[in-house]
Amino acid sequence: MKVTGAVLRLAAAEVLSLFINMTFAGAGSLLIRIICLICTVMILVAVIMDFSIIAAKNDARSSGNIRYKSLVCSAVVVTIFPLLSWIILFISANNGAFNYYGIHKLLNAPFLHFYNLIEPSASVSKLGKVEIFAMLPPAFAPATVLTIVYVAAFRRFSTNIDRF
């Protein structure tokens, strides 16, 4: 499993999600926002799943062992960027010296409508502690998908290695 591949796939999912979000930005309907949220999250999941399956297949062919070190490194790397963004948002909300909420939404494009459902304004001053902590779990979504799919796919490919 290549860590750079995981980062590039995460970036691709972010760009695709941002494109979808900007396409439906003018829609004021709650139903459209929820559908857009589901679509962008599924883009993230699909892109990360594809990477995980390919990596598991390659690792099963080459070594026959789960490469825990590269799996953990990839999971950490795809978590660092959203988690760092959340930490900056947390500091921004507690400090009040700068407004990072709008940037946070754009940098975490698959969950932009989720953040808009929590607080539609772009002002960090309108966020309470509960809202800020409700924005933390999406930071772990890419790593969760990557890990679960990689382990499941690796088990499948390592038991059926003769077929490939």
C-alpha positions as a printed Julia matrix, in Angstrom:
164×3 Matrix{Float64}:
   0.0     0.0    0.0
   1.45    3.32  -1.0
   0.87    6.29   1.27
   1.13    8.78  -1.58
  -1.62    6.93  -3.4
  -3.88    7.31  -0.37
  -3.21   11.04  -0.21
  -3.82   11.47  -3.93
  -7.08    9.54  -3.72
  -8.2    11.67  -0.78
  -7.37   14.81  -2.75
  -9.27   13.5   -5.78
 -12.33   12.79  -3.63
 -12.1    16.3   -2.18
 -11.96   17.9   -5.64
 -14.84   15.81  -6.99
 -16.92   16.57  -3.91
 -16.17   20.28  -4.17
 -17.32   20.21  -7.79
 -20.6    18.54  -6.8
 -21.07   20.96  -3.91
 -20.51   24.01  -6.09
 -22.9    22.63  -8.69
 -25.7    22.45  -6.14
 -24.66   25.47  -4.07
 -27.66   27.52  -5.16
 -30.2    24.91  -4.12
 -32.02   26.05  -1.03
 -34.01   22.87  -0.52
 -33.12   20.74   2.49
 -33.79   17.59   0.47
 -31.31   18.67  -2.23
 -28.69   19.41   0.44
 -29.16   16.0    2.03
 -28.94   14.27  -1.36
 -25.81   16.26  -2.16
 -24.32   15.29   1.21
 -25.01   11.62   0.54
 -23.49   11.88  -2.95
 -20.31   13.61  -1.79
 -19.78   11.21   1.1
 -20.32    8.29  -1.27
 -17.73    9.77  -3.64
 -15.24    9.81  -0.77
 -16.15    6.26   0.24
 -15.98    4.94  -3.33
 -12.61    6.52  -4.09
 -11.06    5.3   -0.82
 -12.61    1.84  -1.27
 -11.15    1.56  -4.76
  -7.7     2.44  -3.47
  -8.02   -0.01  -0.55
  -9.11   -2.9   -2.75
  -6.31   -2.35  -5.25
  -3.73   -2.04  -2.46
  -5.01   -5.18  -0.72
  -4.91   -7.13  -3.98
  -1.35   -6.02  -4.7
  -0.22   -6.76  -1.13
  -1.85  -10.21  -1.18
  -0.08  -11.07  -4.43
   3.33   -9.77  -3.42
   3.74  -10.79   0.21
   0.87  -12.86   1.48
   0.94  -10.75   4.66
  -1.12   -7.76   5.61
   1.22   -4.85   5.54
   0.17   -3.3    8.82
   2.85   -0.64   8.74
   1.76    0.75   5.38
  -1.92    0.33   6.29
  -1.47    2.28   9.51
   0.64    4.94   7.77
  -1.98    5.38   5.05
  -4.8     5.54   7.6
  -2.91    8.12   9.65
  -2.06   10.23   6.6
  -5.67   10.38   5.35
  -6.72   11.39   8.86
  -4.05   14.03   9.45
  -5.4    16.59   6.99
  -9.06   16.61   8.14
  -8.02   16.34  11.79
  -5.55   19.21  11.48
  -8.3    21.28   9.85
 -10.62   20.47  12.76
  -7.94   21.42  15.3
  -7.48   24.79  13.58
 -11.28   25.22  13.61
 -11.33   24.42  17.33
  -8.57   26.95  18.01
 -10.35   29.51  15.85
 -13.62   29.04  17.74
 -11.95   29.29  21.14
  -9.63   32.14  20.23
 -12.0    34.23  18.13
  -9.07   36.04  16.53
  -9.62   34.53  13.1
 -12.52   32.97  11.24
 -11.59   29.54   9.89
 -15.03   27.94   9.58
 -15.59   28.8    5.91
 -12.16   27.48   4.98
 -12.76   24.34   7.03
 -15.94   23.65   5.09
 -14.16   24.01   1.75
 -11.18   21.9    2.79
 -13.5    19.1    3.89
 -15.73   19.14   0.82
 -17.4    15.72   1.2
 -18.94   16.92   4.46
 -19.67   20.54   3.47
 -23.43   20.08   3.58
 -23.13   18.23   6.89
 -21.38   21.3    8.29
 -24.02   23.53   6.71
 -26.74   21.49   8.43
 -24.99   22.1   11.74
 -24.41   25.81  11.1
 -25.14   27.38   7.71
 -23.28   30.59   8.48
 -19.59   30.89   7.63
 -18.87   32.61  10.93
 -16.99   30.65  13.56
 -18.51   32.83  16.28
 -21.89   31.15  15.78
 -20.49   27.71  16.59
 -20.93   26.3   20.08
 -18.86   23.58  21.7
 -21.4    20.88  20.81
 -21.4    21.9   17.15
 -17.61   21.93  17.0
 -17.34   18.47  18.53
 -20.09   17.21  16.18
 -17.73   18.17  13.35
 -14.95   15.9   14.63
 -16.16   12.39  13.55
 -16.01   13.1    9.78
 -12.24   13.56  10.16
 -11.95    9.83  10.83
 -14.19    8.67   7.98
 -11.44    8.2    5.34
  -9.25    6.13   7.68
 -12.19    4.02   8.81
 -13.21    3.2    5.25
  -9.6     2.57   4.22
  -8.91    0.18   7.1
 -12.14   -1.82   6.98
 -12.09   -2.29   3.22
  -8.37   -3.09   3.08
  -8.58   -5.79   5.76
 -11.72   -7.35   4.25
 -10.31   -7.29   0.72
  -6.94   -8.62   1.83
  -8.62  -11.57   3.54
 -10.61  -12.29   0.41
  -7.64  -12.02  -1.93
  -5.26  -13.97   0.31
  -7.68  -16.91   0.55
  -8.27  -16.87  -3.22
  -4.68  -16.18  -4.27
  -4.72  -19.16  -6.69
  -7.38  -17.52  -8.84
  -5.26  -14.51  -9.69
